[in-house]
Amino acid sequence: MDEVFINQEADPHVIEADGTLDIAALQLQPATVVINGKKGLVDVQTSKTKRTFAQLREKVLRDATAGSMANPLRISGAWLAGSPSASDQVAAFKAKLALHSINRPNADAISRLLRHFPQQMLMMAQPGASPDDAMLLYKQVLAQPGTQTALNMVADLQIAVIGPWLPSHPQLVTGVDLRSKCLLVLKLLPPCSDQQKLAAQSERHAINTLGLDSLSQQSALVNCCLVKVCISIQHAAALEIGEGQYDAVKMPRFAAGLSQLPQLSDDIIYEGALRLESALQEMHAANLLHADVKSDNVVLNTADKWHLADYGACVEFGQPIKSCTEDIGLQAWYPGAMQNQTAIAKYDWGLLVVLIAVEMGKQQPLTELTGESAPARVQLPLVLARCRAIVHRDLKQLVEQFIHKAGWL
């Protein structure tokens, strides 16, 4: 019998609505399935566990970390007739990687692929599966924290690693706090480029100055703290750094990012704008400019409360602005020069006005705010025109206050 592994945190779609674990996609004969050495846990008719995953952890396996990155479930059983074995899956997967000139894939990555992504591996073993999809999955696995890194986090921080937030951002690692059982994100601060060093310095300064590790529940900033993470050689390769101990920012994992959401109602934008105003007031009272106010840096909790995140561009008032926002399809999010200007509050208020203008017309092309400028840069007259068109009375008055604080009246 072949043995497969499931990291339930990284592969949560196999949990049914009733909380049971569905192993049908593993193509194993239900009657032969053994989970962590325990037999008879799977219903032969449905291929689902007879108990919920939570009950299995607590009452059968008696291990709260079972199914985490550091401690995946060990599931063995006889393959269904016609199903590819694990060795067949690996061979088919490697054949697809070879089409991308990956003739000798990383052995540790293949092992982790089998352990943590067995269902995706099975899909890639199908004849019609795309080589491009196989390559994307391989890159995702390369970005996963190595086993030793995951074990270090359990031992040192009581964090069970899930995996990277995005394949393109392996420095953002998701996990579960084993003490609180809450989802969290670790933002690694490797001192690589000068820009990364500057951002890491700003993050540390903001956390210490604002007391972000002990915020009140009413704060619209993000509660976070600095921790030390031991990075193993496997994960270090994905991050393009050396193995060793690095600083990381530990923060809650939020339900969504503002930039990912569709067009919101005026009422919701108004309530969110009030919270962002509060966040900026809190920062400015501590003599700090955020300098990176944009939709990508606004996150929402499960109660839909807006929080201003990412303090990697923060700078003290009176100091030159070394980093500011330049993305979301724009060359510049601020209608004017910010880089190397003296940090004063008006820049944050101006960025907030632009954010609201963008959110008010999310279904409209960004060219309505940039015009024909090249390179693309938001144009102040276009931003103000959209703000003047706001119908919601309270939101309109609030934005007018922000415009005044930005010095645009």
Secondary structure, 3 states (H helix, E strand, C coil): CEEEEECCCCCHHHECCCCEEECHHHCECHHHCEECCEECCECCCCCEEEEEHHHHHHHHCCCCCCCCCCCCEEEEECECCCCCCHHHHHHHHHHHHHCCCCCCCCHHHHHHHHHHCHHHHHHHCCCCCCHHHHHHHHHHHHHCCCHHHHHHHHHHHCEEEEEEEECCEEEEEEEEECCCCCEEEEEECCCCCHHHHHHHHHHHHHHHHHCHHHCCCCCCECCCEEEEEEECHHHHHHHCCCCEEEEEEEEECCCEEHHHCCCCCHHHHHHHHHHHHHHHHHHHHCCEECCCCCHHHEEECCCCCEEECCCCCCEECCCECCCCCCCCCCCECCCCCCCCCECCCHHHHHHHHHHHHHHHCCCCCCHHHHCCCCCCECCHHHHHHHHHCCCCHHHHHHHHHHHHHCCCC
